[in-house]
Amino acid sequence: MVTASAPGKFILLGEHAVVYGKPAVAIAIDKRFACSIRYDSENSLNGRPVAFDKHPYIYHMLQKHGLESVAVDTVSDIPAGSGLGSSAALSVSFSAAIRAMKDQSVYGKDIAEDAFDTEYSVQGRASPLDTSACTNGRGIIVNGSSSEDRLWSISRNDNTWNVSNMEVPDMTFVVGYTGIHAPTGPLVERVRKYRDKNGFAYDIVNEIGDITLEGIEAMKKNDSVRLGELMTKDHKLLSILGVSCKELNTLVDSALPHSYGAKLTGAGGGGSMIALTDKPDDVCEAIEKRGGRPFIVRTNVKGVTVSK
């Protein structure tokens, strides 16, 4: 049996725009997804017989590696559909476990690209932001400046994403989970249609990319005030794109009086928001009062790990 574990993540800046090659920042968090796999006489998931075609991420990875008759066990403390990278952490940990079991490369780029291919196939359109963050851990920048600490590059169709490591300053974030499961694929497709048909939406996507570049510089200077302003501005632009919702806006508004800034994170439509703050207890209380599930997250965590 081989076991692999990958962290969840949140997107600090740049979601949706990153699908079109714009810059984005993601930070790994101390909530993880673990996957164990071994050869067996029949397919099973967590001890029960299973048709893997009902579990598209697992099914795609097995097909990709030509595997049949395996037992898979999973444990996760990342809420599904929360915008915190549950599917990416699954894909990353599953790729790492399969590769280790088959004595293949467990180099970061190979795992991140494996997992990205799975995300792309299942969701219909994606970026390697989530899978690279869950693979590398700590923080990553996608499509930052050429001076960044480059990890790897991944291409698909006309887009190339250059992934770089990022040192995360000592900052406190609170996540507010709406409890609403929001699949990524339909939201990504909604933005694609809006952007393709509307020049205003096209400009918003470009502006999100510009905000992200400013945010990277603010993080390098450990400027929480400026970073928070950019986070809040980014949330407003994502709302215009139609990927926020009443519940997310409510939690963002409740956190702002106690935060430098707040925004949705991930695809939107539900899932989670994040707040940058020096008053995490106050933010947690405000979020809870408005019906959200708050938790303080620790950053600078390890990426994917493998054990036999």
N, C-alpha and C positions, 0 to 999 in steps of 0.2 A: 504494500500500500504506500502511496505517495500522498502527502498532504501539502497544500499550498495555501497561503493566506495573503490577502491584499487589502489595503485600506480603502475606505470610502474617501470622498473628496467633496469639496464645494467649489463652484466656479465663482471666483471673486469678481471678475469683469470679463465681458466679451462673449457670453453665451449667444447662440444663434448666429452672430456675425462670424464666428470662427469657422462655421460650416463653409463659408465662402472665402476662406483663406485669410481672414482678418486676425489680428492678434487677440490673445486671450490669456488669462491667468487662472490657474487652478491650484488649490492647496489641499493636500492630503490631511485626513483627520483620524482621530483615534477611535474609529468604529470600523470593524473589519468583517470581511467575508472569507470563510475558510472552506476549502473543498478537498475532500479525500477521494481517491479513485484507485481501484484495483480490478484486475481481470477476474471474471466470475462466469458462471454457467449461463446466466441470463442478465438482461438489463434490469437494474433497480436503482431507485432514488430514495435515499434515506430508509432503506430496508424494505421497500415495497416495490413490487413489479410495476414497471412504468413503460409507456410508449413515449419515447423521447421526442417524437414529432410534436408532442403537446408542450414541450419545453424547448422553444426554438433556439435559445442561446446554447444550451447543452447539446442539442441535436446537431446544430451547425458545426460545433467544434469537433464532435465525434466524427461527423462525415468528413470534415476537413483532414483529419488525421487517420481516417480509415479504420476506426475502432468499432468493434461490436462486442456485445456481451461483457459489459463492465458494471461494477457496482460503484455508485457515486453517493457520497454522504456530504451534506452541506450544513454549515452553521453560520448564521449571520446576525449581527446586531445593527445592520444598516436597514432602516425602514424601506420597504419596496416602494417605488414610485415617489420617493421623497425628494428627488433632485440631488441626492448625496452619493450617487455613483453606484447604486446596488448592482445594476446590470453590468457595469464596467468592471467592478471588483469581482463579480462572478466570472466574467469572461477572462480576466487576467489570471485569477487563481486557477481556473480550469485549464487554461493554456499552459501555465507553469507546471501544473501537476502532470498533465499528459506528456509534456516534453521531458520532464524528469523521469517519468515511468518508462519512456521509450529511449532514454539516454540521448536525447537530442539537446540542442543548445537552449540554455535558459538565460541567454543574454537579453538585456532589457529591451532592445529594439525588436527582437524576434517575438517576444511575448506581447509587447505593446501592439505590434503590427498584426499578429494573430488575433488578438482580442478586438482590434479595430475592424478587421475584416468581418468578424462575427457581428459586431454592432451594426456595421454598414448593411450587411445582408438582412439582418432581422428588422432594422428600423427603416430601411429604404434610403436613408441618407444620414450621415453622421460625420464627426470629425474625430481625430485621434486624441483630442484633449483629455477626455475622461480616462481612457485606457492608459494613456501615458502618465497621467497623474497617479493612478492606482498602481502602475508598475514602478515608477521612480520613487514615489513618496515625497515627503517634504513639500516643495512648491515647484511648479513648472510654468514656463512661458512658452506659448506657441506663437510663432511668427513675430518674435521681438526683433531687436536690432542684431546686426551681425556680430556685435561685441559680446553677446551673451555667452554663457557657458553651454555650448551645444552638446546635446545628448544624442539625438538622431533626427533624421528626416523621413517623413512618410508621404507618399503621393497617391492620389486617386483621381482619375479622369484629368481635369485641367488644373487641379489644386495640389499644391505641395505645402505641407505643414512642417516647419522647422521647430523642433522641440528642444528647449533649453532648461537647464536646472536654474532654480531661483532660491536664494537664501531668504527665508521668511523672518522678518524682524519679530521681536517679542510683542505680539498683539493678541488681544482677547476677542474672540468672536462668540456670539450666541446664535444658535440655530433655532428657528421657530418652525415646527412642522405643522402643516395645516390638517394632516390626517387624510388628505385627498390624494388618491392614487392617480397619477397623471402620466400615461405612457408618452414617451419621447417622440416616437415616430410621427403621429398625427400633428403634433405641434410644430415639428421641424417642417413638415409638408405644408402646413398653413402659412408659415413665414415664407417658404419658397414661392408659393403661388402669389402672395401679396407683393413680394419683392419683384417678381417677374412682370407683374401687371401694373405696378404703381411706382413711378419715379420717386415719390415721396418716401416710400418704404425703402427703396434702394439707398436713398441718402441717409436714412436713419441707420441702416446697417453700417454704412461707412463711418457715421459719427460715433457709433458704438466702438468701432475700431480705434478711432482717434482718442476717445476717452480712456480706452485700455492702455494705450501708450503713455498717456499722462499718469495713469494710476501706477504703472510700473516704476516711473521716476519717483512718484510720491512714496512708494514702498522702499525704494533704495535710500531715500532720505529719512525714512521712518516718520513721515509726516502724516499722522493719523487724521488731522483736520482736513487736509486736502483730499486724502484718499476717501474719507467718508463723504465729502461733497460729491466726488465723482461716482461713488457707489449709488447715491441717491439719484443723481442725474441719469445714470444708466438704467435704474429701475423705471424712471419715467419714460425713457425711450422704449424699453421693452414693453411697457404697458401700451404705448401707442402701436406697437407691432401686434398687439392683441394676444400676448402670451401670459399676461398676468390674470388675476381673477379677484373677485371681491374679498375672498378670505386672505389671499396674499397681501392685498393692499391694506386690509385691516391690521394685519400683524406688523407690516412695515410702519404704518402710521403710529401704532402703539409703541414701537421701539424707538422711534426717532427722538422723542424728548430726552432719552437717556443715552443716546448714541452719537457717534461722529457721523454715521450714515447707515443706511439699511437698504436692502434690495432683495428681490427674488433671486434664487440661485438654481441653475439647471434649466430645463426646458420650460418650466412654468406650468400654468393651467391648474395649479395645486402644488403639491410637493412642499418645498420649504423656502424660507427666506433667511437671510443672515444679517446680523448687525455687528458693526465694529464699535466696541465700547470699553470704557474703563469702569462701568457700573453693571457688571453682568447680572448681579442679583436683581437689580431694579428692572433690567430688561426682561429677565425671566418672569418676574412677577407680572409685568405689563402684558407680556405675550400670553401667559396663562389665563389672565383675566379676560382676554379676548378670544378664548377658545383654542389657542394653539398649544402645542407640546414643545416646551423649550428645553434646550440642554446646551451647556457650555462645552465647546470642543477644544481639544488640545491639538496643536499643530506641530510641525517638525517631526513627524512620525516616519517610521521605516516604510519602504515600499514592499513589493512582493517578496515573500520568503518561502522556501521550499524545504521540506524534510522528508526523509524516507524512513 
